[in-house]
């Protein structure tokens, strides 16, 4: 009871209202009207007028199609200013560019954030064909190579926490013993190689970027496609070696940065 009273004591209704709006708008495409926002949040439309006006004036929300409200990229921009992520991306960029050149494939860098795997950097394939994922995209922890690596290279206790955090914002999952056995196999092998469950003809090749303690701080991933019109292109085995080499270099840089700042 005392904890509940403390929670009420420090409530900030206006802040809660603004965060409710931002979280709702982040989950929809095409924006929502003021009436639709109110209906989804089970409030009166008049309650949101001033809050929406302030969010528009501060640049977090914009009006589209006359009366619909949609998120701008301001929150995304603020996230990119977060120092650890910015440093990691700055270290990764030249390594990812070189990896794209040597593998002839696109690649991306993915981290765990609030229950999801999030793409924080993307490097296009240097030639005509490649699979790209937009920076800022949230992808699954459970059916992607990146997600498997992020879970595999954490302790069992950390895995439980990551999964619990995911479950706070989505539906229940039925994770079988076979799934956790797969994570152990990924850890033993040092990388994940799996057919994409989202795109036919693509193999997810993913390997961890490790901190000094051996925990995955990110996953470096290539969505590998066979270039049938380029016989000299690296095959999947050679591509995995290029990927592991790039991840090892990035792990060394990231580990040195962590050591210096601790």
Secondary structure, DSSP 8 states (H G I E B T S, - for coil): -HHHHHHHHT--HHHHHHHHHHHHHHT-SS-EEHHHHHHHTTS-GGGGHHHHHHHHHTTSEEEETTTEEEE-SHHHHHHHT-HHHHHHHHHHHHHHHHHHHHHSS-EEEEEEETTEEEEEEEE--SSS------TT-EE-SSSSHHHHHHHHTS-HHHHHHHHHHHHTSS------HHHHHHHHHHHHHTSEEEE-SSSTT-EEEEEEEE-TTS-EEEEEEEEE---TT-TTS--HHHHHHHHHHHHHHHHHHHHHHHHHH-
